[in-house]
Amino acid sequence: MCHVFLEILYCNYDKMGIYYRWRCIAMEKTTLGGRLKELRTKYRYTQSDISAFLGVDQSLISKYESGERQISVDMLEKLGELYCCDLVHAPEADSPAIQVAFRADNIDASNMRSIQAVNRIVLNSIFMAGLLKGD
């Protein structure tokens, strides 16, 4: 499967490498930016927290949220794991984030990477359960 985000284009190939389906999702940068901001505020992170976690400047986070800049798939994957939801394949607001309870004061980038690692396990577990069920 290949994908280019924000001109969100997915092309799928079967086991023989033969193209069999195109799927386009129209998602505007501002819609995705709004979703990123919604999740950030829901989890009570600041733009500075997210910028430290991603290793980028805080102004870039602001530009992602306002739709001024495109965000890479890699960063979407990291944020999706932090928020425990699939932002790459289901960035819409109606795709729920899984609630995992963490309690801590003064969360820093190191704590956020730990949360990301636990959430990655949760997301992988859900994915594997879906494969076993045939979803």
C-alpha positions, 0 to 999 in steps of 0.5 A, spaced: 500 500 500 502 506 498 499 513 500 501 520 500 497 524 505 493 531 504 492 529 497 490 523 501 491 518 495 491 510 497 493 505 492 492 498 493 496 492 490 494 485 491 499 479 492 501 479 485 503 486 485 497 488 481 493 494 482 486 493 484 483 499 487 484 507 488 481 510 494 481 518 495 479 521 501 478 529 501 481 532 507 483 539 507 489 541 511 484 545 516 480 539 517 486 535 519 489 541 523 483 542 527 483 534 529 490 535 531 488 541 535 482 537 538 486 531 540 492 535 543 487 539 547 483 533 549 489 530 552 491 537 555 498 537 552 501 544 549 504 546 543 510 546 546 509 539 549 508 536 542 514 540 539 518 537 544 515 530 543 516 530 535 523 534 536 520 540 532 519 548 533 513 550 536 511 554 531 511 548 526 505 545 531 501 551 530 502 551 522 500 544 522 494 546 526 492 552 522 493 548 516 498 552 513 503 546 513 503 539 511 504 534 516 508 528 514 506 521 515 511 519 520 509 525 524 502 523 524 504 516 526 507 518 532 501 523 534 496 517 532 500 513 537 501 518 542 493 519 542 492 512 541 488 513 534 489 512 527 491 519 524 494 516 518 488 511 515 482 514 519 484 522 520 476 524 521 474 526 527 469 521 528 474 515 528 475 515 536 481 515 540 482 509 545 482 512 552 488 509 556 488 512 563 495 515 565 496 520 571 502 524 572 504 531 573 509 535 569 509 530 563 515 531 559 517 528 552 520 522 555 514 521 559 510 522 552 515 517 548 513 512 554 505 513 553 506 512 545 510 506 546 504 503 550 499 506 546 503 503 540 502 496 543 494 497 544 493 499 537 497 493 534 493 488 539 487 491 536 490 490 529 492 483 530 485 482 533 482 484 527 486 480 523 484 474 527 477 475 526 477 477 519 476 484 519 
